[in-house]
Amino acid sequence: MRTACVVLAAGEGKRIGLRKQFIEFFGKPLFMYSLEKALKLFEEVILVLPADVLHRVSVPPEVKKVEGGKERQDSVLNGILETDAEIVVIHDSARPLASEEMFREVVRLGDYDGKVVAVPSRDTVKEVADKTVLKTVDRSHLWLAQTPQAFKRKVLLECHFRARNEGFYGTDDASLLERYGYKVGVVLGSYWNVKLTYKEDIPFIERLLAKEVGSCGY
């Protein structure tokens, strides 16, 4: 089956206050770490970017650039509409430390309609309202979802269109499949597959990337 990878780099960085995908680490923007891994592994790679920089961002010629949407979910849909591959992989460029093995494992769908990379929750989880603890949640069945995530393209498209018609926005693409009764599997991820979300994350990710860059001989 032909597989395409959609790398999301269209966010406005509302929580961090800047477009984090363009922060430079060791001479290249954050999004490039994910893009380079995708290019090694997939026949087709699509990079989703903000409209105002779409034609100014330089990428390898085999990468297809696509304009992002208002929300993350809209950007994903724009990306998957640009390919007819049977399987699509969705990855957030803010997770530059996802390993090549994670990408390889997540596309092996088997009997599933989609698969996500995730890790078991290591911390005690509390349900809270108005700064008051309501209860401690049983964490034995709780996993923290990451990307990459892989899906049968036809199924993912159907779920996106249904969600758009209903005005439903999920926090990841797997939540759309869950909503409409499709089967989603899990691939064990890594606690080092962190996402750059806040400014405090920058020095931590820089340290982790320093090891990766060093191991690659850059």
Steps between C-alpha positions, in 0.01 A plus 500: 500500500619850419556722801515878528614707796340832589727717717307775677682834526213747463436590864498856627653411838227659710623345825868577445452838333696424181507255211704229669538294182746762371718526811853408396688221673857435387459688176163373380135567586317263731268367227798381296588227752168325440501575129840339447392180677183485292698538178711197590198280561208598275431518129304824535550779754265796545593801714212716625603862554342837589362674192721810535826304486395217267710622208791629709588185694776305328466121493639214290334488153324169566299650787150624415410821687135557597325794664377441854152565636355693792533209744731199514220273379446721195872485422499120516208485258678733257799270515322169444300645212832544315575128482330181383728269699320212674659578838574846638725583793433820693784654699537823698822680412515615864606140586846492342620198698260237366721213389507340157394176668180665628412599144571149374293334772196726486436439128463124558125526548412131480132466600479860623361803319761717665784487749648754739833527676436535873650437844337382826436775755770489766347758731201490731209664315251725677163620374475868596229768483537858622844419643349226714587130471189295430662158489808301407458333162613141449805541280545132417314546171616855424749566221638833377457535124783628283572520130570350251157349442407293193165432338326348202453811290140423398399453863677815617343707222154371584548587867632847419204580277251369757665700776499815286128459427432463873733785602703257713869562564712233663839547664656245264397304192453173687220662702301535177527127428401424859196725467373310198567150623820408317773286652818675614810317619797616709873490437726556799663838468764667715497745788772683306262559208411836652308784342616860503199677650631770736814717507632295793515199264757665270819435704388143580436416136825669403691266734325195358560612143867561578537127567315410180702745292821370654412138430431584135835673465356837400 
